[in-house]
Amino acid sequence: MRIEQCCNIKDFRLTARRRLPGPIFHYIDGAADDEVTYRRNTEAYEQCDLVPNVLAGVESIDMSVTVMGQKLEMPLFCSPTALQRLFHHDGERAVAKAAEKFGTMFGISSLGTVSVEEIGTSIRTPKLFQLYFHKDRGLTNNMIERCIAANLMCWRSLSTRSRVETGSAICELGSLLRRP
């Protein structure tokens, strides 16, 4: 099946399974640990029916929302995904450009294949960095400083009680980093 013929998530999944090398497909398709959250999310979405109001008030739809203080043109954003160039030769560059095209946020992973500096200069829409804390505090602090310099928000991904201060930026559980 060609991508143009896909009508739903199941079609896209089957197409990806046929076209991608096994380890890459399973990396994308899999979930963490015992996949309980994956199953629960899937079951929850299966309980929902999306019933569109076809051609009802379509002349002036505003889908914009504010997420983490950032105005987005649509109520979703491109979440951080590691190693995107495994899936496509442009990887994060392509997803960042798509996020910009549709006026939404782009998230870059700590395990991204493109630098935060490149992403910071390549798109104008909001950007965030998924920060994994390292035992080496110097490495973590360096990553935070690079994000600030590249105008990316920094999102702390792993729960920990430690607090990191870097210049005027402070990162605590659930907080975002921005220079005041």
Secondary structure as the mmCIF struct_conf table of DSSP 4:
data_model
#
loop_
_struct_conf.conf_type_id
_struct_conf.id
_struct_conf.beg_label_comp_id
_struct_conf.beg_label_asym_id
_struct_conf.beg_label_seq_id
_struct_conf.end_label_comp_id
_struct_conf.end_label_asym_id
_struct_conf.end_label_seq_id
HELX_RH_3T_P HELX_RH_3T_P1 ILE A 3 GLN A 5
BEND BEND1 ASN A 8 ASN A 8
HELX_RH_AL_P HELX_RH_AL_P1 ILE A 9 ARG A 19
BEND BEND2 LEU A 20 LEU A 20
HELX_RH_AL_P HELX_RH_AL_P2 GLY A 22 ASP A 29
BEND BEND3 ALA A 32 ALA A 32
TURN_TY1_P TURN_TY1_P1 ASP A 33 ASP A 34
HELX_RH_AL_P HELX_RH_AL_P3 VAL A 36 GLU A 46
TURN_TY1_P TURN_TY1_P2 GLN A 47 GLN A 47
TURN_TY1_P TURN_TY1_P3 VAL A 54 LEU A 55
BEND BEND4 ALA A 56 GLY A 57
HELX_RH_3T_P HELX_RH_3T_P2 VAL A 58 SER A 60
STRN STRN1 VAL A 65 VAL A 67
TURN_TY1_P TURN_TY1_P4 MET A 68 GLY A 69
STRN STRN2 GLN A 70 LEU A 72
BEND BEND5 GLU A 73 PRO A 75
STRN STRN3 CYS A 78 CYS A 78
TURN_TY1_P TURN_TY1_P5 ALA A 82 LEU A 83
HELX_RH_3T_P HELX_RH_3T_P3 GLN A 84 LEU A 86
TURN_TY1_P TURN_TY1_P6 PHE A 87 PHE A 87
TURN_TY1_P TURN_TY1_P7 HIS A 89 GLY A 91
HELX_RH_AL_P HELX_RH_AL_P4 GLU A 92 LYS A 101
TURN_TY1_P TURN_TY1_P8 PHE A 102 GLY A 103
STRN STRN4 PHE A 106 SER A 109
TURN_TY1_P TURN_TY1_P9 SER A 110 LEU A 111
BEND BEND6 THR A 113 VAL A 114
HELX_RH_AL_P HELX_RH_AL_P5 VAL A 116 SER A 122
BEND BEND7 THR A 125 THR A 125
STRN STRN5 LYS A 127 LEU A 131
HELX_LH_PP_P HELX_LH_PP_P1 TYR A 132 PHE A 133
BEND BEND8 LYS A 135 LYS A 135
HELX_RH_AL_P HELX_RH_AL_P6 ARG A 137 ALA A 149
TURN_TY1_P TURN_TY1_P10 ALA A 150 ASN A 151
STRN STRN6 MET A 153 ARG A 156
BEND BEND9 LEU A 158 LEU A 158
BEND BEND10 ARG A 161 ARG A 161
STRN STRN7 VAL A 164 THR A 166
TURN_TY1_P TURN_TY1_P11 GLY A 167 SER A 168
STRN STRN8 ALA A 169 CYS A 171
TURN_TY1_P TURN_TY1_P12 LEU A 173 GLY A 174
STRN STRN9 LEU A 176 LEU A 176
#
